[in-house]
Amino acid sequence: MKPALDDILKGVPSQDGNGGKPLKPSKSSETRRSPGETQLDKITASAKRVLAEEAQARAEKTARLRAARKATERDGNS
């Protein structure tokens, strides 16, 4: 004789808070995201931030190299 469903589920606790009905899947991140900010907006903002940081680092490096070159030229000409 095969076990009945009630016999199989006897040891499984019932779900609380939803009347024993199956849980509904949670909303996806698409629906939770604010309508004004899309995934593309987030990626674009991140890319712009990275490019700005790289440009700032490049400008600082160029300024250091120019200062070092001027110092070397000044010391070499003296």
C-alpha positions in Angstrom: 0.0 0.0 0.0 1.3 3.4 -1.0 1.5 6.1 1.7 -1.2 8.8 1.6 -0.2 12.4 1.2 -1.4 13.2 4.7 1.0 10.5 6.0 3.9 12.0 4.1 3.2 15.6 5.2 2.5 14.7 8.8 6.0 15.8 9.9 6.1 19.0 7.9 5.1 22.1 9.8 2.3 24.2 8.3 3.1 27.6 6.9 2.3 30.6 9.1 0.8 33.8 8.0 -0.7 32.8 4.7 -3.4 30.3 5.7 -1.4 27.3 4.5 -1.4 28.5 0.9 1.8 28.3 -1.2 3.9 31.4 -0.9 3.9 33.8 -3.8 7.2 34.6 -5.4 8.7 37.9 -4.3 8.6 40.9 -6.7 11.6 41.1 -9.0 14.1 43.9 -8.8 12.6 45.3 -12.0 9.4 46.2 -10.1 11.1 47.4 -7.0 13.4 49.8 -8.8 12.2 53.4 -8.9 10.7 54.4 -12.2 13.2 57.2 -12.7 16.3 55.1 -12.5 16.8 52.2 -14.8 19.7 49.7 -15.0 21.1 51.6 -17.9 21.1 54.8 -15.9 23.0 53.1 -13.1 25.6 51.7 -15.6 26.0 55.0 -17.3 26.5 56.9 -14.0 29.0 54.3 -12.9 30.9 54.5 -16.2 31.0 58.3 -16.0 32.3 58.1 -12.5 35.1 55.7 -13.5 36.1 57.8 -16.5 36.2 61.0 -14.4 38.4 59.3 -11.7 40.8 58.1 -14.5 40.9 61.5 -16.0 41.7 63.1 -12.6 44.4 60.5 -12.0 45.9 61.1 -15.4 45.9 64.9 -14.9 47.6 64.6 -11.6 50.3 62.3 -13.1 50.8 64.7 -16.0 51.3 67.6 -13.5 53.8 65.6 -11.5 55.8 64.7 -14.6 55.8 68.3 -15.8 57.0 69.5 -12.5 59.7 66.9 -12.4 60.8 67.7 -16.0 61.0 71.5 -15.1 63.1 70.7 -12.0 65.4 68.5 -14.0 65.8 71.1 -16.7 66.4 73.8 -14.1 69.1 71.7 -12.3 70.7 70.7 -15.6 71.0 74.3 -16.9 72.5 75.7 -13.7 
